[in-house]
Amino acid sequence: MDPRIVDSRDDFAHWAIDRANAILTDQGSDLATAGRSASEVRIGETAQALGQAIVDALLEAYDGLAGDE
């Protein structure tokens, strides 16, 4: 995702919605596909990727806040 300047609460809300949408589009569909395959290994891998994407988004938000100090 391209960097975005967040100057207000409204900007942050838009960023969060866009980021959540991107995560669900990328990793959520992979997890759904893995669930249909009934492969426990594949489900675990895709669940881990989804969790990592969430962590990455939270760190991205934190880094943006920490950079303002």
C-alpha positions in Angstrom: 0.0 0.0 0.0 1.1 3.5 -0.8 2.0 5.7 2.2 -0.8 8.0 3.2 -0.7 11.2 5.3 -3.1 11.0 8.2 -3.9 14.5 9.5 -7.2 13.8 11.2 -9.4 11.2 12.8 -11.4 11.0 9.6 -8.2 10.3 7.6 -7.3 7.5 10.0 -10.7 6.0 9.7 -10.4 5.9 5.9 -6.9 4.4 6.2 -8.2 1.7 8.6 -11.1 0.8 6.3 -8.9 0.6 3.2 -6.3 -1.4 5.0 -8.8 -3.9 6.4 -10.4 -4.3 3.0 -7.0 -5.0 1.5 -6.2 -7.6 4.2 -9.6 -9.3 3.7 -9.2 -9.3 -0.1 -5.7 -10.8 0.0 -5.5 -13.1 3.0 -9.2 -13.7 3.7 -9.9 -15.2 0.3 -6.9 -17.5 0.7 -8.1 -18.7 4.1 -11.6 -19.4 2.7 -10.1 -21.4 -0.2 -7.9 -23.3 2.3 -10.9 -24.1 4.4 -12.6 -25.7 1.4 -9.6 -27.9 0.8 -9.8 -29.3 4.3 -6.0 -29.3 4.5 -5.1 -28.6 8.1 -1.6 -27.6 7.1 -2.9 -25.1 4.4 -5.5 -23.7 6.8 -2.8 -23.1 9.4 -0.5 -21.4 6.9 -3.1 -19.1 5.5 -4.4 -18.3 9.0 -0.8 -17.4 10.0 -0.6 -15.2 6.9 -3.8 -13.4 7.9 -2.6 -12.9 11.4 0.7 -11.5 10.1 -1.1 -9.1 7.8 -3.1 -7.8 10.8 0.1 -7.4 12.9 1.8 -5.6 10.0 -1.1 -3.2 9.7 -1.0 -2.4 13.4 2.7 -1.8 13.3 2.3 0.4 10.3 -0.2 2.5 12.2 2.0 2.6 15.3 5.0 3.6 13.2 3.0 6.4 11.8 2.0 7.6 15.2 5.6 7.2 16.6 7.0 9.2 13.7 5.0 12.3 14.9 7.0 12.6 18.1 
